[in-house]
């Protein structure tokens, strides 16, 4: 099965690893499923899990309608995660989200607690896109100035898009070689070269137009499931203090800081991250 249809006729692109009878680990993309590296999925599967990674709406092979004016909300994306978990297994799933997918995962665990047995949050923060709470570190200002002052590439040019992704990763403290390969794979799965669609796939910019209210940070202490927070020490987009706040506010959560990582989970860290996830 490479797709899943929700009750409201939304199709989610999915990919499976491991034994379908094993306990489910559901990986919400940020925004595409490729945000979760193959290496991590494979290690989790070898650890006795049925791993399913999926594309959020308006990305990858999931339903794309209008990324410039999404008619759904963050709560709808959270409901997608719960519907997918229930549709794939009759047992609660281990839900993991990365980047903006981590916001989806937090809300899903809060709004649909019966659907999930464990929670992993990678490279994310406890508030929606936009102005950040005063006690949380905001995006690195100098990095954001460099990142968003660049001219956009020709979104129909695969090489230009890949170079744009590589340069962006370097600005954000990441690995440009890995980012170039990632951008190429995302490009190949993107259904259109329209700028809005590419922005949704490559940069997750649909979230800047999404209704993410109401706030959920104050509800984090309600979570009672085992939780892991993974964050890159070099992350300039969501600095590590955001992960530290999540780990403080979710009861009993473990914090795993990847010293050499920025926004992405590198292949070199896949074993460490997988071991921590399997221990939940």
PyMOL commands that set and color helices and strands:
alter all, ss='L'
color gray80, all
select helices_A, chain A and resi 33-35+38-46+74-88+100-111+113-115+141-148+158-171+176-189+195-202+205-209+217-222+241-249+267-278
alter helices_A, ss='H'
color red, helices_A
select strands_A, chain A and resi 3-5+11-17+23-28+49-54+93-98+116-122+226-232+254-258
alter strands_A, ss='S'
color yellow, strands_A
deselect
rebuild
show_as cartoon
